[in-house]
Amino acid sequence: MSKSSCNSRLYKLKLVNTSEQVITGHKLSDNWKALCDAILRDFRLEEVFKFVHPKDDGMVYSRHYIRPARYGYAALRVGQFRTGEDFAEVYVNLESKKYEPYMVLLNPSPAFKNHQLLADIVARAFNWVLAGNKLSIEMERWVPEKGCETDWVMDCIETSRNSEKGYNVDDLKDFGFEKLLKKGRKRKTGNFRSYIKPEYVEKVMEWLHNEIDDTKDVRVFMRAMRAIARLDLFVERPPMKCFFEEFHKDGLIEISAYNNYMNIDNDKCQKDGAYYDVLSRASVYFGIIV
């Protein structure tokens, strides 16, 4: 996310059938399947959601996925993308093991007047898809208890971690996800800072040095590096040589292990709870949800 602030609003999602009866229950697997499948179809560009202003059908918004969609979980940007700030972020979690299905909206301004307008646009897009199944979505504002305002961050990470992918990584092409399969020459020179996205350089450097400087434990410093990679804060993967020059960990890790940690498409840390604690902390610090 290119915006430095994190202005969030949460909504619980409820399914309603054509007789206007709310469908109750925590999992609702069969009933939510229609929307779970629609998210994957949208991600594959097979049947895309229509994000349209509720009072002006001529005002249509585009969407781009921040991360590849998973079954029952999506993280995407919605906006007109006329400038680098002309979008908001939408997180949909239908497969949470902790909460009822919910949606999180981040930073609607300046792309949208307010959270409610964005919520109406997203609900309208989902309801067009659900109409064929004689279902619709109702949203209820959700205000977490004091001290639990960011618990949903770790919940989204857990859902993304545990949900079925619903696609084959080898088959990924565009699917509206601007980050995948980037092409271009690898940079031949540059210090560690040059591999960080420009708008995040100072913040990433400060965070990494706080996490890394006082440890010689490979697992500790590579969890931090992998977390930054997972949050998509590198322009491209920093070579191990640049990492050594900046953090002075020469001889503590082999190139194969370094590359393994930095490859976020593998399952290197799938069962490493400490890594997910680091990732959750970084997500909150940078205001970016995976």
C-alpha angles and dihedrals in degrees: 000000000000095000116092098209125068111216104174137179125184130210130188112224123222129186120227125190127216092273087059093246116146111236106227134202135084105256102029087177097166095044097045091046090087092061094038089055092045091055091054092046090051091049090052091047090239094123114359128208116249111229104192133163108257092227100037119043089189092065104083125176129210126221135211126188116240090199130010109277120255128201105286095358132086136169114189146153121236124193146089093275095215089141136015090266099043098108143066129216125243126194119189118190115183096155103055114145090203107042141031113266109293146171130219123204119199130196103343093177131118094014093051134027093239146332093275094058090051091047091052092049093051094044090050091052092050093045093054088059095043094049090083088060092047090246136118137183128245121195127213121191110247120203110185119223118269110280092023098074094117100034089104089067093067090040091057090048090051093048093049089047095050104034122098112260096228090207141059115251090217090058097050115122123152107318088163090291103127097196101059124106096355112189130207142097119305112241112255099203139018140111124262093269091060090065093060122088105264097238091054102041100107095040094048093046092051093047095047094048090050090051100040114028100080099045137077092184107117093208092054099050095039093051087059093048092048091049091056090048091049090053088054094238095138121084084214136340112294112235116245090246091061090046091053092048092054102038103025097229095139113159095011097098136029122232093247092054092045092052091045092056092045094051100090092185092071128077095242094132099026093121097030106109092182090060091055089050089055091045092050092050091049092047091056093043094052097033092236123129123203 
